[in-house]
């Protein structure tokens, strides 16, 4: 393993079951930068400055990120019965997001239902979608499965919520074109709505969309 592979392995060990976005904020990185370093689909590496900053924030000895460390041993389940579980679980529909600009978060009650969907993201939730900017790829009324702990991948859909007064910032689903340390570039499928670039300081969160499902899958 070269030094960048070692740093990536140590980064994964440090994150563990924590939310990537929270770790990125603590380490002075953008969530997109951290996702690119962790992703196998990009060639982004963890540089010296960021490695030293992570060591300082976490109270680690200088150079810890550059040295291999054995992962913590997991408790053995030998001799214990393995429960049979379904990969599907109920994902609650918690609000409404706009497909175009000028859309604002609308919270929904639990009676709005849920979606049975297989996801490994323990923090996953669902949103009803409104608007025509992503038509015909995504239709108004369909449901997006949001996976906050997933990686941002260019060419795939993301859910973005902007900062606003009283937590009423603009809320939308778009196709991700690019995400760097400074901004996120988005595109609508419908040419009438065009492209848009948003600086990270205006973004409350930017999460991957794991799936888009039809309204017929809603369980009341």
Number of C-alpha atoms within 10 A of each C-alpha: 8 7 15 17 14 17 23 18 20 20 19 14 14 15 13 10 10 10 13 21 21 14 18 18 12 13 18 12 16 21 23 25 18 23 21 20 20 20 16 9 10 11 9 15 17 20 12 14 8 13 18 18 15 23 16 13 11 12 9 13 10 13 11 15 24 19 11 14 12 8 11 7 6 6 6 7 8 7 6 7 7 8 6 6 7 7 10 12 14 17 23 22 25 19 17 22 25 25 25 22 16 10 19 18 19 14 12 15 10 12 11 14 17 21 25 14 18 13 18 13 13 11 12 20 21 27 28 24 23 21 18 19 24 22 14 10 11 22 19 18 15 17 26 27 23 25 22 23 20 19 20 24 20 15 13 14 24 26 24 23 23 21 15 14 6 6 12 14 19 20 25 24 31 26 21 22 18 16 23 14 13 13 17 19 17 22 22 23 17 15 11 10 15 12 16 13 14 15 14 19 12 13 18 15 16 22 21 23 25 22 15 19 19 15 15 9 14 18 15 9
